[in-house]
Amino acid sequence: MSLHVKDMGLDEAEFLRCLPQAFTGLEWRRDGRRAWTEGVEITWEPAPPRRIALLELPVLRVSLQAPEAFLRRFDHAFQRGGG
């Protein structure tokens, strides 16, 4: 298990909508800006927004203490379709 820190381009409300998908099939808990289950702990906090020209994008700094298998689940839960 290792610590991974990600700067994610979304706001906290969007993060919280997607977070349950990362825990599908697992019993988990959330308290404030911390979510966990056995062997996994996720914390998050707003970071300074990213500016691109006149556009300002929200950034959430997410820390994951989790095994590699969960990190793949997490990344999959937050994938966005596009085209």
mmCIF file of the N, C-alpha and C atoms, coordinates in Angstrom:
data_MODEL
# 
_entry.id   MODEL 
# 
loop_
_atom_site.group_PDB 
_atom_site.id 
_atom_site.type_symbol 
_atom_site.label_atom_id 
_atom_site.label_alt_id 
_atom_site.label_comp_id 
_atom_site.label_asym_id 
_atom_site.label_entity_id 
_atom_site.label_seq_id 
_atom_site.pdbx_PDB_ins_code 
_atom_site.Cartn_x 
_atom_site.Cartn_y 
_atom_site.Cartn_z 
_atom_site.occupancy 
_atom_site.B_iso_or_equiv 
_atom_site.pdbx_formal_charge 
_atom_site.auth_seq_id 
_atom_site.auth_comp_id 
_atom_site.auth_asym_id 
_atom_site.auth_atom_id 
_atom_site.pdbx_PDB_model_num 
ATOM 1   N N  . MET A 1 1  ? 0.860   -1.177 0.000   1.00 0.00 ? 1  MET A N  1 
ATOM 2   C CA . MET A 1 1  ? 0.000   0.000  0.000   1.00 0.00 ? 1  MET A CA 1 
ATOM 3   C C  . MET A 1 1  ? 0.901   1.232  0.000   1.00 0.00 ? 1  MET A C  1 
ATOM 4   N N  . SER A 1 2  ? 0.532   2.192  -0.815  1.00 0.00 ? 2  SER A N  1 
ATOM 5   C CA . SER A 1 2  ? 1.359   3.385  -0.917  1.00 0.00 ? 2  SER A CA 1 
ATOM 6   C C  . SER A 1 2  ? 0.491   4.631  -0.979  1.00 0.00 ? 2  SER A C  1 
ATOM 7   N N  . LEU A 1 3  ? 1.128   5.768  -0.762  1.00 0.00 ? 3  LEU A N  1 
ATOM 8   C CA . LEU A 1 3  ? 0.434   7.047  -0.786  1.00 0.00 ? 3  LEU A CA 1 
ATOM 9   C C  . LEU A 1 3  ? 0.536   7.645  -2.183  1.00 0.00 ? 3  LEU A C  1 
ATOM 10  N N  . HIS A 1 4  ? -0.587  8.037  -2.727  1.00 0.00 ? 4  HIS A N  1 
ATOM 11  C CA . HIS A 1 4  ? -0.657  8.706  -4.023  1.00 0.00 ? 4  HIS A CA 1 
ATOM 12  C C  . HIS A 1 4  ? -1.404  10.016 -3.839  1.00 0.00 ? 4  HIS A C  1 
ATOM 13  N N  . VAL A 1 5  ? -0.882  11.088 -4.424  1.00 0.00 ? 5  VAL A N  1 
ATOM 14  C CA . VAL A 1 5  ? -1.540  12.391 -4.365  1.00 0.00 ? 5  VAL A CA 1 
ATOM 15  C C  . VAL A 1 5  ? -1.868  12.796 -5.794  1.00 0.00 ? 5  VAL A C  1 
ATOM 16  N N  . LYS A 1 6  ? -3.139  13.172 -6.011  1.00 0.00 ? 6  LYS A N  1 
ATOM 17  C CA . LYS A 1 6  ? -3.602  13.563 -7.339  1.00 0.00 ? 6  LYS A CA 1 
ATOM 18  C C  . LYS A 1 6  ? -4.230  14.947 -7.260  1.00 0.00 ? 6  LYS A C  1 
ATOM 19  N N  . ASP A 1 7  ? -3.921  15.784 -8.218  1.00 0.00 ? 7  ASP A N  1 
ATOM 20  C CA . ASP A 1 7  ? -4.638  17.044 -8.393  1.00 0.00 ? 7  ASP A CA 1 
ATOM 21  C C  . ASP A 1 7  ? -5.684  16.778 -9.465  1.00 0.00 ? 7  ASP A C  1 
ATOM 22  N N  . MET A 1 8  ? -6.947  16.789 -9.048  1.00 0.00 ? 8  MET A N  1 
ATOM 23  C CA . MET A 1 8  ? -8.031  16.422 -9.954  1.00 0.00 ? 8  MET A CA 1 
ATOM 24  C C  . MET A 1 8  ? -8.798  17.676 -10.372 1.00 0.00 ? 8  MET A C  1 
ATOM 25  N N  . GLY A 1 9  ? -9.119  17.765 -11.638 1.00 0.00 ? 9  GLY A N  1 
ATOM 26  C CA . GLY A 1 9  ? -9.808  18.925 -12.190 1.00 0.00 ? 9  GLY A CA 1 
ATOM 27  C C  . GLY A 1 9  ? -11.312 18.829 -12.022 1.00 0.00 ? 9  GLY A C  1 
ATOM 28  N N  . LEU A 1 10 ? -11.757 18.896 -10.783 1.00 0.00 ? 10 LEU A N  1 
ATOM 29  C CA . LEU A 1 10 ? -13.189 18.892 -10.485 1.00 0.00 ? 10 LEU A CA 1 
ATOM 30  C C  . LEU A 1 10 ? -13.425 19.559 -9.143  1.00 0.00 ? 10 LEU A C  1 
ATOM 31  N N  . ASP A 1 11 ? -14.679 19.903 -8.878  1.00 0.00 ? 11 ASP A N  1 
ATOM 32  C CA . ASP A 1 11 ? -14.983 20.499 -7.582  1.00 0.00 ? 11 ASP A CA 1 
ATOM 33  C C  . ASP A 1 11 ? -15.423 19.402 -6.617  1.00 0.00 ? 11 ASP A C  1 
ATOM 34  N N  . GLU A 1 12 ? -15.597 19.760 -5.366  1.00 0.00 ? 12 GLU A N  1 
ATOM 35  C CA . GLU A 1 12 ? -15.917 18.762 -4.336  1.00 0.00 ? 12 GLU A CA 1 
ATOM 36  C C  . GLU A 1 12 ? -17.265 18.091 -4.579  1.00 0.00 ? 12 GLU A C  1 
ATOM 37  N N  . ALA A 1 13 ? -18.254 18.835 -5.060  1.00 0.00 ? 13 ALA A N  1 
ATOM 38  C CA . ALA A 1 13 ? -19.578 18.244 -5.317  1.00 0.00 ? 13 ALA A CA 1 
ATOM 39  C C  . ALA A 1 13 ? -19.482 17.149 -6.377  1.00 0.00 ? 13 ALA A C  1 
ATOM 40  N N  . GLU A 1 14 ? -18.749 17.401 -7.442  1.00 0.00 ? 14 GLU A N  1 
ATOM 41  C CA . GLU A 1 14 ? -18.592 16.391 -8.496  1.00 0.00 ? 14 GLU A CA 1 
ATOM 42  C C  . GLU A 1 14 ? -17.805 15.186 -7.973  1.00 0.00 ? 14 GLU A C  1 
ATOM 43  N N  . PHE A 1 15 ? -16.776 15.440 -7.177  1.00 0.00 ? 15 PHE A N  1 
ATOM 44  C CA . PHE A 1 15 ? -15.990 14.367 -6.572  1.00 0.00 ? 15 PHE A CA 1 
ATOM 45  C C  . PHE A 1 15 ? -16.897 13.467 -5.726  1.00 0.00 ? 15 PHE A C  1 
ATOM 46  N N  . LEU A 1 16 ? -17.757 14.076 -4.919  1.00 0.00 ? 16 LEU A N  1 
ATOM 47  C CA . LEU A 1 16 ? -18.628 13.299 -4.039  1.00 0.00 ? 16 LEU A CA 1 
ATOM 48  C C  . LEU A 1 16 ? -19.686 12.518 -4.814  1.00 0.00 ? 16 LEU A C  1 
ATOM 49  N N  . ARG A 1 17 ? -20.080 12.991 -5.992  1.00 0.00 ? 17 ARG A N  1 
ATOM 50  C CA . ARG A 1 17 ? -21.019 12.234 -6.824  1.00 0.00 ? 17 ARG A CA 1 
ATOM 51  C C  . ARG A 1 17 ? -20.368 10.965 -7.374  1.00 0.00 ? 17 ARG A C  1 
ATOM 52  N N  . CYS A 1 18 ? -19.081 11.034 -7.707  1.00 0.00 ? 18 CYS A N  1 
ATOM 53  C CA . CYS A 1 18 ? -18.374 9.898  -8.303  1.00 0.00 ? 18 CYS A CA 1 
ATOM 54  C C  . CYS A 1 18 ? -17.761 8.951  -7.268  1.00 0.00 ? 18 CYS A C  1 
ATOM 55  N N  . LEU A 1 19 ? -17.465 9.446  -6.089  1.00 0.00 ? 19 LEU A N  1 
ATOM 56  C CA . LEU A 1 19 ? -16.752 8.661  -5.081  1.00 0.00 ? 19 LEU A CA 1 
ATOM 57  C C  . LEU A 1 19 ? -17.399 7.317  -4.767  1.00 0.00 ? 19 LEU A C  1 
ATOM 58  N N  . PRO A 1 20 ? -18.715 7.218  -4.610  1.00 0.00 ? 20 PRO A N  1 
ATOM 59  C CA . PRO A 1 20 ? -19.303 5.904  -4.299  1.00 0.00 ? 20 PRO A CA 1 
ATOM 60  C C  . PRO A 1 20 ? -18.986 4.829  -5.339  1.00 0.00 ? 20 PRO A C  1 
ATOM 61  N N  . GLN A 1 21 ? -18.785 5.208  -6.581  1.00 0.00 ? 21 GLN A N  1 
ATOM 62  C CA . GLN A 1 21 ? -18.453 4.219  -7.613  1.00 0.00 ? 21 GLN A CA 1 
ATOM 63  C C  . GLN A 1 21 ? -17.107 3.558  -7.333  1.00 0.00 ? 21 GLN A C  1 
ATOM 64  N N  . ALA A 1 22 ? -16.191 4.281  -6.739  1.00 0.00 ? 22 ALA A N  1 
ATOM 65  C CA . ALA A 1 22 ? -14.888 3.710  -6.410  1.00 0.00 ? 22 ALA A CA 1 
ATOM 66  C C  . ALA A 1 22 ? -15.008 2.649  -5.317  1.00 0.00 ? 22 ALA A C  1 
ATOM 67  N N  . PHE A 1 23 ? -16.030 2.774  -4.484  1.00 0.00 ? 23 PHE A N  1 
ATOM 68  C CA . PHE A 1 23 ? -16.231 1.849  -3.369  1.00 0.00 ? 23 PHE A CA 1 
ATOM 69  C C  . PHE A 1 23 ? -17.310 0.799  -3.661  1.00 0.00 ? 23 PHE A C  1 
ATOM 70  N N  . THR A 1 24 ? -17.750 0.668  -4.892  1.00 0.00 ? 24 THR A N  1 
ATOM 71  C CA . THR A 1 24 ? -18.810 -0.282 -5.227  1.00 0.00 ? 24 THR A CA 1 
ATOM 72  C C  . THR A 1 24 ? -18.486 -1.666 -4.683  1.00 0.00 ? 24 THR A C  1 
ATOM 73  N N  . GLY A 1 25 ? -19.448 -2.241 -3.967  1.00 0.00 ? 25 GLY A N  1 
ATOM 74  C CA . GLY A 1 25 ? -19.285 -3.577 -3.404  1.00 0.00 ? 25 GLY A CA 1 
ATOM 75  C C  . GLY A 1 25 ? -18.509 -3.620 -2.100  1.00 0.00 ? 25 GLY A C  1 
ATOM 76  N N  . LEU A 1 26 ? -18.044 -2.483 -1.625  1.00 0.00 ? 26 LEU A N  1 
ATOM 77  C CA . LEU A 1 26 ? -17.286 -2.414 -0.372  1.00 0.00 ? 26 LEU A CA 1 
ATOM 78  C C  . LEU A 1 26 ? -18.086 -1.644 0.667   1.00 0.00 ? 26 LEU A C  1 
ATOM 79  N N  . GLU A 1 27 ? -17.922 -2.023 1.906   1.00 0.00 ? 27 GLU A N  1 
ATOM 80  C CA . GLU A 1 27 ? -18.522 -1.268 3.003   1.00 0.00 ? 27 GLU A CA 1 
ATOM 81  C C  . GLU A 1 27 ? -17.553 -0.150 3.351   1.00 0.00 ? 27 GLU A C  1 
ATOM 82  N N  . TRP A 1 28 ? -18.001 1.093  3.239   1.00 0.00 ? 28 TRP A N  1 
ATOM 83  C CA . TRP A 1 28 ? -17.112 2.230  3.467   1.00 0.00 ? 28 TRP A CA 1 
ATOM 84  C C  . TRP A 1 28 ? -17.814 3.298  4.268   1.00 0.00 ? 28 TRP A C  1 
ATOM 85  N N  . ARG A 1 29 ? -17.024 4.232  4.773   1.00 0.00 ? 29 ARG A N  1 
ATOM 86  C CA . ARG A 1 29 ? -17.552 5.339  5.577   1.00 0.00 ? 29 ARG A CA 1 
ATOM 87  C C  . ARG A 1 29 ? -16.953 6.646  5.101   1.00 0.00 ? 29 ARG A C  1 
ATOM 88  N N  . ARG A 1 30 ? -17.672 7.713  5.423   1.00 0.00 ? 30 ARG A N  1 
ATOM 89  C CA . ARG A 1 30 ? -17.187 9.047  5.107   1.00 0.00 ? 30 ARG A CA 1 
ATOM 90  C C  . ARG A 1 30 ? -17.434 9.959  6.301   1.00 0.00 ? 30 ARG A C  1 
ATOM 91  N N  . ASP A 1 31 ? -16.447 10.784 6.609   1.00 0.00 ? 31 ASP A N  1 
ATOM 92  C CA . ASP A 1 31 ? -16.563 11.770 7.670   1.00 0.00 ? 31 ASP A CA 1 
ATOM 93  C C  . ASP A 1 31 ? -15.864 13.028 7.188   1.00 0.00 ? 31 ASP A C  1 
ATOM 94  N N  . GLY A 1 32 ? -16.628 14.056 6.867   1.00 0.00 ? 32 GLY A N  1 
ATOM 95  C CA . GLY A 1 32 ? -16.038 15.288 6.361   1.00 0.00 ? 32 GLY A CA 1 
ATOM 96  C C  . GLY A 1 32 ? -15.328 15.046 5.046   1.00 0.00 ? 32 GLY A C  1 
ATOM 97  N N  . ARG A 1 33 ? -14.060 15.362 5.004   1.00 0.00 ? 33 ARG A N  1 
ATOM 98  C CA . ARG A 1 33 ? -13.259 15.195 3.790   1.00 0.00 ? 33 ARG A CA 1 
ATOM 99  C C  . ARG A 1 33 ? -12.353 13.971 3.892   1.00 0.00 ? 33 ARG A C  1 
ATOM 100 N N  . ARG A 1 34 ? -12.898 12.915 4.425   1.00 0.00 ? 34 ARG A N  1 
ATOM 101 C CA . ARG A 1 34 ? -12.173 11.651 4.565   1.00 0.00 ? 34 ARG A CA 1 
ATOM 102 C C  . ARG A 1 34 ? -13.142 10.506 4.307   1.00 0.00 ? 34 ARG A C  1 
ATOM 103 N N  . ALA A 1 35 ? -12.708 9.535  3.493   1.00 0.00 ? 35 ALA A N  1 
ATOM 104 C CA . ALA A 1 35 ? -13.497 8.326  3.252   1.00 0.00 ? 35 ALA A CA 1 
ATOM 105 C C  . ALA A 1 35 ? -12.552 7.142  3.417   1.00 0.00 ? 35 ALA A C  1 
ATOM 106 N N  . TRP A 1 36 ? -13.076 6.016  3.925   1.00 0.00 ? 36 TRP A N  1 
ATOM 107 C CA . TRP A 1 36 ? -12.203 4.886  4.160   1.00 0.00 ? 36 TRP A CA 1 
ATOM 108 C C  . TRP A 1 36 ? -12.978 3.574  4.192   1.00 0.00 ? 36 TRP A C  1 
ATOM 109 N N  . THR A 1 37 ? -12.237 2.528  3.995   1.00 0.00 ? 37 THR A N  1 
ATOM 110 C CA . THR A 1 37 ? -12.670 1.156  4.188   1.00 0.00 ? 37 THR A CA 1 
ATOM 111 C C  . THR A 1 37 ? -11.409 0.404  4.598   1.00 0.00 ? 37 THR A C  1 
ATOM 112 N N  . GLU A 1 38 ? -11.513 -0.869 4.840   1.00 0.00 ? 38 GLU A N  1 
ATOM 113 C CA . GLU A 1 38 ? -10.344 -1.624 5.280   1.00 0.00 ? 38 GLU A CA 1 
ATOM 114 C C  . GLU A 1 38 ? -9.217  -1.527 4.244   1.00 0.00 ? 38 GLU A C  1 
ATOM 115 N N  . GLY A 1 39 ? -8.081  -1.009 4.659   1.00 0.00 ? 39 GLY A N  1 
ATOM 116 C CA . GLY A 1 39 ? -6.912  -0.925 3.797   1.00 0.00 ? 39 GLY A CA 1 
ATOM 117 C C  . GLY A 1 39 ? -6.887  0.263  2.847   1.00 0.00 ? 39 GLY A C  1 
ATOM 118 N N  . VAL A 1 40 ? -7.889  1.132  2.925   1.00 0.00 ? 40 VAL A N  1 
ATOM 119 C CA . VAL A 1 40 ? -7.983  2.275  2.014   1.00 0.00 ? 40 VAL A CA 1 
ATOM 120 C C  . VAL A 1 40 ? -8.359  3.524  2.812   1.00 0.00 ? 40 VAL A C  1 
ATOM 121 N N  . GLU A 1 41 ? -7.653  4.609  2.562   1.00 0.00 ? 41 GLU A N  1 
ATOM 122 C CA . GLU A 1 41 ? -8.043  5.899  3.138   1.00 0.00 ? 41 GLU A CA 1 
ATOM 123 C C  . GLU A 1 41 ? -7.868  6.978  2.070   1.00 0.00 ? 41 GLU A C  1 
ATOM 124 N N  . ILE A 1 42 ? -8.907  7.783  1.891   1.00 0.00 ? 42 ILE A N  1 
ATOM 125 C CA . ILE A 1 42 ? -8.890  8.867  0.922   1.00 0.00 ? 42 ILE A CA 1 
ATOM 126 C C  . ILE A 1 42 ? -9.203  10.159 1.652   1.00 0.00 ? 42 ILE A C  1 
ATOM 127 N N  . THR A 1 43 ? -8.396  11.172 1.440   1.00 0.00 ? 43 THR A N  1 
ATOM 128 C CA . THR A 1 43 ? -8.678  12.506 1.963   1.00 0.00 ? 43 THR A CA 1 
ATOM 129 C C  . THR A 1 43 ? -8.600  13.486 0.798   1.00 0.00 ? 43 THR A C  1 
ATOM 130 N N  . TRP A 1 44 ? -9.288  14.617 0.933   1.00 0.00 ? 44 TRP A N  1 
ATOM 131 C CA . TRP A 1 44 ? -9.273  15.613 -0.141  1.00 0.00 ? 44 TRP A CA 1 
ATOM 132 C C  . TRP A 1 44 ? -9.438  17.004 0.421   1.00 0.00 ? 44 TRP A C  1 
ATOM 133 N N  . GLU A 1 45 ? -8.952  17.972 -0.366  1.00 0.00 ? 45 GLU A N  1 
ATOM 134 C CA . GLU A 1 45 ? -9.085  19.374 0.006   1.00 0.00 ? 45 GLU A CA 1 
ATOM 135 C C  . GLU A 1 45 ? -9.033  20.221 -1.260  1.00 0.00 ? 45 GLU A C  1 
ATOM 136 N N  . PRO A 1 46 ? -9.749  21.315 -1.264  1.00 0.00 ? 46 PRO A N  1 
ATOM 137 C CA . PRO A 1 46 ? -9.676  22.212 -2.421  1.00 0.00 ? 46 PRO A CA 1 
ATOM 138 C C  . PRO A 1 46 ? -8.259  22.766 -2.566  1.00 0.00 ? 46 PRO A C  1 
ATOM 139 N N  . ALA A 1 47 ? -7.816  22.891 -3.797  1.00 0.00 ? 47 ALA A N  1 
ATOM 140 C CA . ALA A 1 47 ? -6.505  23.480 -4.107  1.00 0.00 ? 47 ALA A CA 1 
ATOM 141 C C  . ALA A 1 47 ? -6.764  24.739 -4.941  1.00 0.00 ? 47 ALA A C  1 
ATOM 142 N N  . PRO A 1 48 ? -5.762  25.575 -5.117  1.00 0.00 ? 48 PRO A N  1 
ATOM 143 C CA . PRO A 1 48 ? -5.965  26.772 -5.953  1.00 0.00 ? 48 PRO A CA 1 
ATOM 144 C C  . PRO A 1 48 ? -6.443  26.366 -7.349  1.00 0.00 ? 48 PRO A C  1 
ATOM 145 N N  . PRO A 1 49 ? -7.370  27.122 -7.908  1.00 0.00 ? 49 PRO A N  1 
ATOM 146 C CA . PRO A 1 49 ? -7.882  26.790 -9.240  1.00 0.00 ? 49 PRO A CA 1 
ATOM 147 C C  . PRO A 1 49 ? -6.793  26.900 -10.306 1.00 0.00 ? 49 PRO A C  1 
ATOM 148 N N  . ARG A 1 50 ? -6.986  26.151 -11.360 1.00 0.00 ? 50 ARG A N  1 
ATOM 149 C CA . ARG A 1 50 ? -6.064  26.183 -12.503 1.00 0.00 ? 50 ARG A CA 1 
ATOM 150 C C  . ARG A 1 50 ? -6.602  27.191 -13.505 1.00 0.00 ? 50 ARG A C  1 
ATOM 151 N N  . ARG A 1 51 ? -5.737  28.085 -13.953 1.00 0.00 ? 51 ARG A N  1 
ATOM 152 C CA . ARG A 1 51 ? -6.146  29.114 -14.922 1.00 0.00 ? 51 ARG A CA 1 
ATOM 153 C C  . ARG A 1 51 ? -5.570  28.785 -16.287 1.00 0.00 ? 51 ARG A C  1 
ATOM 154 N N  . ILE A 1 52 ? -6.445  28.824 -17.288 1.00 0.00 ? 52 ILE A N  1 
ATOM 155 C CA . ILE A 1 52 ? -6.043  28.667 -18.681 1.00 0.00 ? 52 ILE A CA 1 
ATOM 156 C C  . ILE A 1 52 ? -6.669  29.838 -19.421 1.00 0.00 ? 52 ILE A C  1 
ATOM 157 N N  . ALA A 1 53 ? -5.835  30.795 -19.796 1.00 0.00 ? 53 ALA A N  1 
ATOM 158 C CA . ALA A 1 53 ? -6.312  32.045 -20.416 1.00 0.00 ? 53 ALA A CA 1 
ATOM 159 C C  . ALA A 1 53 ? -7.341  32.673 -19.485 1.00 0.00 ? 53 ALA A C  1 
ATOM 160 N N  . LEU A 1 54 ? -8.550  32.878 -19.941 1.00 0.00 ? 54 LEU A N  1 
ATOM 161 C CA . LEU A 1 54 ? -9.589  33.491 -19.111 1.00 0.00 ? 54 LEU A CA 1 
ATOM 162 C C  . LEU A 1 54 ? -10.423 32.459 -18.353 1.00 0.00 ? 54 LEU A C  1 
ATOM 163 N N  . LEU A 1 55 ? -10.112 31.202 -18.549 1.00 0.00 ? 55 LEU A N  1 
ATOM 164 C CA . LEU A 1 55 ? -10.866 30.111 -17.934 1.00 0.00 ? 55 LEU A CA 1 
ATOM 165 C C  . LEU A 1 55 ? -10.251 29.732 -16.595 1.00 0.00 ? 55 LEU A C  1 
ATOM 166 N N  . GLU A 1 56 ? -11.089 29.512 -15.598 1.00 0.00 ? 56 GLU A N  1 
ATOM 167 C CA . GLU A 1 56 ? -10.623 29.070 -14.290 1.00 0.00 ? 56 GLU A CA 1 
ATOM 168 C C  . GLU A 1 56 ? -11.290 27.736 -13.975 1.00 0.00 ? 56 GLU A C  1 
ATOM 169 N N  . LEU A 1 57 ? -10.465 26.703 -13.720 1.00 0.00 ? 57 LEU A N  1 
ATOM 170 C CA . LEU A 1 57 ? -10.978 25.359 -13.461 1.00 0.00 ? 57 LEU A CA 1 
ATOM 171 C C  . LEU A 1 57 ? -10.733 24.976 -12.007 1.00 0.00 ? 57 LEU A C  1 
ATOM 172 N N  . PRO A 1 58 ? -11.708 24.337 -11.368 1.00 0.00 ? 58 PRO A N  1 
ATOM 173 C CA . PRO A 1 58 ? -11.508 23.916 -9.981  1.00 0.00 ? 58 PRO A CA 1 
ATOM 174 C C  . PRO A 1 58 ? -10.477 22.787 -9.904  1.00 0.00 ? 58 PRO A C  1 
ATOM 175 N N  . VAL A 1 59 ? -9.796  22.710 -8.766  1.00 0.00 ? 59 VAL A N  1 
ATOM 176 C CA . VAL A 1 59 ? -8.827  21.646 -8.522  1.00 0.00 ? 59 VAL A CA 1 
ATOM 177 C C  . VAL A 1 59 ? -9.060  21.108 -7.117  1.00 0.00 ? 59 VAL A C  1 
ATOM 178 N N  . LEU A 1 60 ? -9.082  19.796 -7.022  1.00 0.00 ? 60 LEU A N  1 
ATOM 179 C CA . LEU A 1 60 ? -9.205  19.129 -5.734  1.00 0.00 ? 60 LEU A CA 1 
ATOM 180 C C  . LEU A 1 60 ? -7.955  18.274 -5.548  1.00 0.00 ? 60 LEU A C  1 
ATOM 181 N N  . ARG A 1 61 ? -7.246  18.456 -4.441  1.00 0.00 ? 61 ARG A N  1 
ATOM 182 C CA . ARG A 1 61 ? -6.067  17.640 -4.149  1.00 0.00 ? 61 ARG A CA 1 
ATOM 183 C C  . ARG A 1 61 ? -6.534  16.430 -3.340  1.00 0.00 ? 61 ARG A C  1 
ATOM 184 N N  . VAL A 1 62 ? -6.322  15.258 -3.913  1.00 0.00 ? 62 VAL A N  1 
ATOM 185 C CA . VAL A 1 62 ? -6.805  14.010 -3.334  1.00 0.00 ? 62 VAL A CA 1 
ATOM 186 C C  . VAL A 1 62 ? -5.609  13.143 -2.956  1.00 0.00 ? 62 VAL A C  1 
ATOM 187 N N  . SER A 1 63 ? -5.595  12.680 -1.705  1.00 0.00 ? 63 SER A N  1 
ATOM 188 C CA . SER A 1 63 ? -4.546  11.771 -1.223  1.00 0.00 ? 63 SER A CA 1 
ATOM 189 C C  . SER A 1 63 ? -5.170  10.402 -1.003  1.00 0.00 ? 63 SER A C  1 
ATOM 190 N N  . LEU A 1 64 ? -4.558  9.390  -1.571  1.00 0.00 ? 64 LEU A N  1 
ATOM 191 C CA . LEU A 1 64 ? -5.055  8.023  -1.446  1.00 0.00 ? 64 LEU A CA 1 
ATOM 192 C C  . LEU A 1 64 ? -3.981  7.145  -0.828  1.00 0.00 ? 64 LEU A C  1 
ATOM 193 N N  . GLN A 1 65 ? -4.306  6.512  0.257   1.00 0.00 ? 65 GLN A N  1 
ATOM 194 C CA . GLN A 1 65 ? -3.453  5.495  0.864   1.00 0.00 ? 65 GLN A CA 1 
ATOM 195 C C  . GLN A 1 65 ? -4.178  4.195  0.555   1.00 0.00 ? 65 GLN A C  1 
ATOM 196 N N  . ALA A 1 66 ? -3.697  3.469  -0.470  1.00 0.00 ? 66 ALA A N  1 
ATOM 197 C CA . ALA A 1 66 ? -4.456  2.326  -0.957  1.00 0.00 ? 66 ALA A CA 1 
ATOM 198 C C  . ALA A 1 66 ? -3.567  1.394  -1.762  1.00 0.00 ? 66 ALA A C  1 
ATOM 199 N N  . PRO A 1 67 ? -3.978  0.116  -1.861  1.00 0.00 ? 67 PRO A N  1 
ATOM 200 C CA . PRO A 1 67 ? -3.249  -0.810 -2.723  1.00 0.00 ? 67 PRO A CA 1 
ATOM 201 C C  . PRO A 1 67 ? -3.509  -0.494 -4.197  1.00 0.00 ? 67 PRO A C  1 
ATOM 202 N N  . GLU A 1 68 ? -2.637  -0.980 -5.058  1.00 0.00 ? 68 GLU A N  1 
ATOM 203 C CA . GLU A 1 68 ? -2.738  -0.706 -6.500  1.00 0.00 ? 68 GLU A CA 1 
ATOM 204 C C  . GLU A 1 68 ? -4.102  -1.101 -7.072  1.00 0.00 ? 68 GLU A C  1 
ATOM 205 N N  . ALA A 1 69 ? -4.662  -2.211 -6.626  1.00 0.00 ? 69 ALA A N  1 
ATOM 206 C CA . ALA A 1 69 ? -5.955  -2.663 -7.171  1.00 0.00 ? 69 ALA A CA 1 
ATOM 207 C C  . ALA A 1 69 ? -7.038  -1.614 -6.913  1.00 0.00 ? 69 ALA A C  1 
ATOM 208 N N  . PHE A 1 70 ? -7.032  -0.995 -5.746  1.00 0.00 ? 70 PHE A N  1 
ATOM 209 C CA . PHE A 1 70 ? -8.039  0.030  -5.467  1.00 0.00 ? 70 PHE A CA 1 
ATOM 210 C C  . PHE A 1 70 ? -7.769  1.284  -6.294  1.00 0.00 ? 70 PHE A C  1 
ATOM 211 N N  . LEU A 1 71 ? -6.511  1.629  -6.491  1.00 0.00 ? 71 LEU A N  1 
ATOM 212 C CA . LEU A 1 71 ? -6.189  2.813  -7.290  1.00 0.00 ? 71 LEU A CA 1 
ATOM 213 C C  . LEU A 1 71 ? -6.748  2.681  -8.707  1.00 0.00 ? 71 LEU A C  1 
ATOM 214 N N  . ARG A 1 72 ? -6.700  1.477  -9.277  1.00 0.00 ? 72 ARG A N  1 
ATOM 215 C CA . ARG A 1 72 ? -7.290  1.264  -10.604 1.00 0.00 ? 72 ARG A CA 1 
ATOM 216 C C  . ARG A 1 72 ? -8.799  1.467  -10.563 1.00 0.00 ? 72 ARG A C  1 
ATOM 217 N N  . ARG A 1 73 ? -9.454  0.973  -9.511  1.00 0.00 ? 73 ARG A N  1 
ATOM 218 C CA . ARG A 1 73 ? -10.901 1.180  -9.337  1.00 0.00 ? 73 ARG A CA 1 
ATOM 219 C C  . ARG A 1 73 ? -11.222 2.660  -9.245  1.00 0.00 ? 73 ARG A C  1 
ATOM 220 N N  . PHE A 1 74 ? -10.419 3.369  -8.451  1.00 0.00 ? 74 PHE A N  1 
ATOM 221 C CA . PHE A 1 74 ? -10.621 4.794  -8.246  1.00 0.00 ? 74 PHE A CA 1 
ATOM 222 C C  . PHE A 1 74 ? -10.505 5.537  -9.576  1.00 0.00 ? 74 PHE A C  1 
ATOM 223 N N  . ASP A 1 75 ? -9.441  5.282  -10.306 1.00 0.00 ? 75 ASP A N  1 
ATOM 224 C CA . ASP A 1 75 ? -9.237  5.942  -11.598 1.00 0.00 ? 75 ASP A CA 1 
ATOM 225 C C  . ASP A 1 75 ? -10.385 5.642  -12.553 1.00 0.00 ? 75 ASP A C  1 
ATOM 226 N N  . HIS A 1 76 ? -10.851 4.412  -12.566 1.00 0.00 ? 76 HIS A N  1 
ATOM 227 C CA . HIS A 1 76 ? -11.968 4.034  -13.441 1.00 0.00 ? 76 HIS A CA 1 
ATOM 228 C C  . HIS A 1 76 ? -13.252 4.788  -13.055 1.00 0.00 ? 76 HIS A C  1 
ATOM 229 N N  . ALA A 1 77 ? -13.499 4.948  -11.751 1.00 0.00 ? 77 ALA A N  1 
ATOM 230 C CA . ALA A 1 77 ? -14.699 5.626  -11.283 1.00 0.00 ? 77 ALA A CA 1 
ATOM 231 C C  . ALA A 1 77 ? -14.728 7.101  -11.706 1.00 0.00 ? 77 ALA A C  1 
ATOM 232 N N  . PHE A 1 78 ? -13.543 7.676  -11.905 1.00 0.00 ? 78 PHE A N  1 
ATOM 233 C CA . PHE A 1 78 ? -13.473 9.097  -12.237 1.00 0.00 ? 78 PHE A CA 1 
ATOM 234 C C  . PHE A 1 78 ? -13.153 9.355  -13.716 1.00 0.00 ? 78 PHE A C  1 
ATOM 235 N N  . GLN A 1 79 ? -13.139 8.308  -14.526 1.00 0.00 ? 79 GLN A N  1 
ATOM 236 C CA . GLN A 1 79 ? -12.926 8.520  -15.970 1.00 0.00 ? 79 GLN A CA 1 
ATOM 237 C C  . GLN A 1 79 ? -14.092 9.278  -16.543 1.00 0.00 ? 79 GLN A C  1 
ATOM 238 N N  . ARG A 1 80 ? -13.784 10.150 -17.469 1.00 0.00 ? 80 ARG A N  1 
ATOM 239 C CA . ARG A 1 80 ? -14.828 10.917 -18.139 1.00 0.00 ? 80 ARG A CA 1 
ATOM 240 C C  . ARG A 1 80 ? -14.840 10.551 -19.611 1.00 0.00 ? 80 ARG A C  1 
ATOM 241 N N  . GLY A 1 81 ? -16.025 10.390 -20.141 1.00 0.00 ? 81 GLY A N  1 
ATOM 242 C CA . GLY A 1 81 ? -16.146 10.157 -21.577 1.00 0.00 ? 81 GLY A CA 1 
ATOM 243 C C  . GLY A 1 81 ? -16.037 11.488 -22.294 1.00 0.00 ? 81 GLY A C  1 
ATOM 244 N N  . GLY A 1 82 ? -15.680 11.446 -23.508 1.00 0.00 ? 82 GLY A N  1 
ATOM 245 C CA . GLY A 1 82 ? -15.562 12.696 -24.243 1.00 0.00 ? 82 GLY A CA 1 
ATOM 246 C C  . GLY A 1 82 ? -15.455 12.404 -25.719 1.00 0.00 ? 82 GLY A C  1 
ATOM 247 N N  . GLY A 1 83 ? -15.445 13.460 -26.447 1.00 0.00 ? 83 GLY A N  1 
ATOM 248 C CA . GLY A 1 83 ? -15.324 13.234 -27.867 1.00 0.00 ? 83 GLY A CA 1 
ATOM 249 C C  . GLY A 1 83 ? -15.350 14.559 -28.590 1.00 0.00 ? 83 GLY A C  1 
# 
